[in-house]
Amino acid sequence: MKKILILFVVGIMMLMSSCAFTQGLPEDGTSCPDAPKCVSSYVSDPRHHIEPFNFNDELETAVLRLKQALLREKRVTIITEQATFLRAEVRSLIFRFVDDVEFTMLPDQGLIHVRSSARTGYSDFGVNRRRIERIRELFQE
């Protein structure tokens, strides 16, 4: 019975991904697609909005804390690292789907804007929102 349930779930996931479209980062790098697979601190739409991170220490210290929090997540690869920008890819365990996670630091305002989105599919079932909130919690410790 357990094997049948697992096969059913895997089949549903494959069906959902086979109907999926692939979409990389938006041209402006801040918005979200209409689909429920993205969160961004740049947008006001409540379905996609997530609060930016706050910090009051030096930029270098905040970036270090952010990287440490991010790397505590599983299957994370940092792709781009600049003084005020960090981009990573996170792969799902089973199907190896990629989510793009970006952080833009605004040291004058003590803010870190964030955007996290699944590249494929229609819905991420809240995975990106939960991931960013876990990273936020670790960052604030």
N, C-alpha and C positions, 0 to 999 in steps of 0.2 A: 504494500500500500504506500509506503514511504517513497519507494522508487517511482511509482506512478505519479505521486504528487510533485516530486522533483522534476520529472519529465514534463509534466503539465506546466509548471512555472517556467522552466527553460523554454518550452515551446511558445508560451505567451511572450516572453522577453524577446525571443527571436522574431516573432511576428511583429512586435512593436518596432524593433530596430530595422526590420526589412522595409517597413513603410516609412522609415525615418529619412529625413534629409540631412545632409551634412552642411553645417554652417560654421565657418571660422569666426574670428572676431569681427564685430561690426567695424565699418570704416572709421567711425568716430572713436571707437575704443571704449565707450562709456555706456552706450544704450544696451537694451536687452531686446531680443526678438519677442514677438507677441506670445510665443509658446511659454508655458510655465516650467522653464528649465534654467533660469538665470536670476541672479540677484545683483543689484548694483546700488552703490550709495549715491550715484549721480542722478538717478531717476526718481521721480515723485510718485509714479504709479505704485499704489500699495501692494500689488501682487509681486512686484519685483524689487521694491525699495528695501534696503537694509542700511542701518546707520553706519557712518564711517567710524573708524577707530579714533580714539583720542590719545594724545600723549603730551607730556610736559617735560620730558627729558631731552637731552641732546639728540639730534637726528641720528647720528651713528649708533647711539645706544638703542634708540627705538627700532632702527633697522635690524640690529642684532637680535633684539627680543622678538621681533616679527619673524625673522628667519628661523629662530629656534622653535617658536610656536608652530610655524608652518611645517617644519621638518618633522614634527612629532606626528603628523598625519602619515598614513601609510601610502606608499606608491607615489610619492611626490618627486618631481624632477624640476629643479630651478632651471629655467630656460634663459632668462635675461635678468641681469642684476646691475642696476645703475645706482647712482647716489640717491635718487628720489623715486625709483621705479623698480618693481620686482614682479616678474612674471614666472608662473610655474604651470606645469601640467600635472594632473592627477589622473591616474588610470584606475578604472574599476577592476575589481578582483577577477571576476569570471569572464566577462566579454571584452575586457581591456578598452572600454570606451574612454575617451579623453575628455576631461573637464579643464577649461582654461581658468586660471586664477590670477588676477592682477591686483597689485597694490600700488597706489601713487601717493607719495608722501608730500604733504604741504607743510613744511616746518614752520612757516610764518603763522599758520593758523593752528598748529598742533593737531593736524588731522591726517589720517591715512584713508584715502578713498579706496574702495574695494569693488571689484567686479568678479563674479564667478559664474561660469556658464558651461553647460554641457554642449559639446560640439554637435552631437547627433541626437536624433530622437525628438519627440515632442515634449515629454515631461521627464523631469529628473526625480520625481516623487519627493521633493524637498531636500535632496542630498546636498546641493550647494549651499542652501541656507543653513542647514545644520552644521556643515563643515566650517563655514565662516564663523558661526557663533562659537564653535569649539576653539577655533584659532583665537578669536577675540578673548575668550575666557583665559586661555593660556598666556596670551600677550599681556593681559592686565594683572596677572599674578605677580 
